[in-house]
Amino acid sequence: MSAMSEIFSALSFFGSITVILFGCLYVILIPYESFQLELQMLKSFYSVSKHEAGSKINKDESDIRLSMAEMLSHRKQYEYSFCEHLLTRFACCCRKKCKNLRQQRTLHNESVERLMRELDIVSFVRDQRLSSFAHKLTMNGH
């Protein structure tokens, strides 16, 4: 009987360790996936790559556009790691480095919100154009 109780206690120990392990993975992996999606969307929409066609500076534009394009051409690529994102949850507010991490997280969250608003506007315009096209298509038959 004692051998069976030892086996059951070992199984319950391994079961509890497994539950804790999968719980920790769930807490880390789900935010990681959404963070990577947001980061890739930010990088693709707000690209500063020199290889993109939209980042070329047109010298024929007015002074304001030229100065803005020049300013944007010297901008660094957006980099923000998941480790920094995760550490800001536990950062204290007394150290300067922690304050910088929290400011970066706030900036990242504001950028994601701004991107989502812009995507909402783009999808609204797309829906309006499709609706207009469908209306013209159905009204041409009469």
C-alpha positions in Angstrom: 0.0 0.0 0.0 2.8 2.4 0.7 4.3 1.8 -2.7 1.0 2.9 -4.3 0.8 6.0 -2.2 4.4 6.9 -3.1 3.5 6.5 -6.8 0.4 8.7 -6.4 2.3 11.3 -4.5 5.0 11.4 -7.2 2.4 11.6 -10.0 0.6 14.4 -8.2 3.9 16.2 -7.7 4.7 15.9 -11.4 1.1 16.9 -12.3 1.3 20.1 -10.2 4.7 21.0 -11.7 3.3 20.5 -15.2 0.3 22.7 -14.4 2.6 25.4 -13.1 4.9 25.1 -16.1 2.0 25.4 -18.6 0.5 28.3 -16.7 3.8 30.1 -16.9 4.1 29.4 -20.6 0.6 30.6 -21.1 1.3 33.9 -19.2 4.5 34.5 -21.3 3.6 33.1 -24.8 0.2 34.7 -25.3 1.5 38.3 -24.7 4.6 37.4 -26.8 2.6 36.6 -29.8 0.5 39.7 -29.7 3.6 41.8 -29.0 5.4 40.4 -32.0 2.3 41.0 -34.2 2.1 44.6 -33.0 5.8 45.1 -33.5 5.8 43.8 -37.0 2.8 45.9 -38.0 4.5 49.0 -36.6 7.7 48.2 -38.5 5.8 47.6 -41.7 3.6 50.7 -41.6 6.1 53.1 -40.2 9.2 51.9 -42.1 12.3 54.0 -42.2 14.1 51.6 -44.5 16.2 53.2 -47.2 15.2 50.4 -49.6 11.5 51.3 -49.6 10.2 53.4 -52.5 8.3 55.8 -50.2 11.5 56.8 -48.3 13.2 58.4 -51.3 13.6 62.2 -51.0 12.1 64.2 -53.8 14.2 67.3 -54.3 11.4 69.0 -56.4 9.0 69.3 -53.4 8.5 72.5 -51.4 10.8 73.4 -48.6 8.5 72.0 -45.8 8.2 68.6 -47.4 11.9 68.5 -48.2 12.9 69.3 -44.6 10.4 66.8 -43.3 11.7 64.1 -45.6 15.3 65.0 -44.7 14.4 64.7 -41.0 12.7 61.4 -41.4 15.5 59.9 -43.5 17.9 60.2 -40.5 15.5 58.5 -38.1 16.5 55.1 -36.6 14.5 52.0 -37.2 12.0 51.2 -34.5 13.4 48.6 -32.1 11.7 47.5 -28.9 12.2 44.0 -27.4 9.8 41.8 -25.6 12.1 41.5 -22.6 12.0 45.3 -22.1 8.2 45.1 -22.6 7.9 42.4 -20.0 10.4 44.0 -17.5 8.3 47.2 -17.4 5.6 45.3 -15.6 7.9 44.8 -12.7 9.9 48.0 -13.0 10.1 50.2 -9.9 9.6 53.9 -10.3 12.7 54.9 -8.3 15.5 54.3 -10.8 16.1 56.4 -13.9 16.5 53.2 -16.1 13.1 51.9 -15.0 11.5 55.3 -15.8 13.0 55.1 -19.3 11.7 51.6 -19.8 8.2 52.7 -18.7 8.4 55.7 -21.1 9.3 53.3 -23.9 6.4 51.0 -23.0 4.0 54.0 -23.0 5.4 55.2 -26.3 5.0 51.7 -27.8 1.4 51.4 -26.5 0.5 54.8 -27.9 2.0 53.9 -31.3 -0.1 50.7 -31.3 -3.2 52.6 -30.5 -2.5 55.2 -33.2 -1.9 52.4 -35.8 -5.1 50.7 -34.8 -7.0 54.0 -35.3 -5.4 54.5 -38.7 -6.2 50.9 -39.7 -9.9 51.6 -38.7 -9.9 54.6 -41.0 -8.4 52.6 -43.8 -10.9 49.8 -43.5 -13.7 52.4 -43.3 -12.6 54.0 -46.6 -12.2 50.6 -48.2 -15.7 49.7 -47.2 -17.1 53.0 -48.5 -15.3 52.5 -51.9 -16.6 48.9 -52.1 -20.1 50.1 -51.3 -19.9 52.8 -53.9 -18.6 50.4 -56.5 -21.3 47.8 -55.7 -24.0 50.6 -55.9 -22.7 51.8 -59.3 -22.5 48.2 -60.6 -26.1 47.4 -59.6 -27.5 50.7 -60.9 -25.8 50.5 -64.3 -28.0 47.6 -65.3 -31.2 49.7 -65.3 
